[in-house]
Structure formats: structure tokens, C-alpha cells
Amino acid sequence: MSKLDERVAAPVWRPRLLALGATLAAALVAWVVANAAGVDLNASQPGQDPVPIGPVNVAASVVVFGGGGWLARAILDRFAKRRAVLVWRIGAGVVFALEVFPVVFTEATAGTKVFLAILHVLVAAILMPVLGRRLPES
């Protein structure tokens, strides 16, 4: 057996955890930049009071929704091994569309809407490629 055959694959959770951490850091940097640029970080749904978009809201959203995506992928890996990647990619695309589309209808300044759209794209751009990867063969 060669050295290549003896390699042990890194645990699956490691790149996923790193991606979630990188997503959290990128989202918080985006918030800092938007805040420093003077973007009014308040938004509301039609007919509701404005809600401030603070760093805690951003961090909590990344952890909850990113962690939810990770959990969904782990469940699919366990129970739908052959179709896990396909199902997760389709589901992630649908969730992304459902999350980013309402930004258009959010009552907020144009700058806030741009920030929210960029935030959604940023999170998806980091998490989707990592969580959507095929698992190494056992």
C-alpha cells in the first residue's frame, strides 16, 4: 500500500465549520462597512415597525440559517446518501431565492436593500459551495 492509499480523509465537519466561521466573519465585516458608510441599518416588512439591523442580528442569522443548512445536509447525508448532494443543492437554491426575494419588498432605504442583498449573496457564496460538495468515498 502506498502513502497515498494510507491517507486519512479530514473529517467532514472541519471544512463545514470553517465555512460557517468564514461566513460569520464576512457578514460582520459587511455590516461594519455598511455602518461606516452611513447606511441606515433599519428595515421593516410592510405594515410593521422598523427593526435595527445590528451585528447581533447579522451574526444570529448566519449561525441559525447557516447551521440549519449544515444540519439539513447532515440529515440528507445520513438518510438519502445517493441523492444528498442533488437534494441539498436544489433546496439551498430554493431557500436562497425565498430569502433574497423579499428584500425587494422590505421597507428600507435603497442602501439598506443593497446591503441586505449583498449580505444574502455573500452568505450563499461561501456556504453553498462547501455544504454542496460531494463527500469523499469511504
ABEGO torsion letter per residue (X at the ends): XBAAAABBBBBAAAAAAAAAAAAAAAAAAAAAAAAAAGBBBBBBBBGBBBBBBBAAAAAAAAAAAAAAAAAAAAAAAAABAAAAAAAAAAAAAAAAAAAAAAAAABBBBAAAAAAAAAAAAAAAAAAAAAAABBBBBX
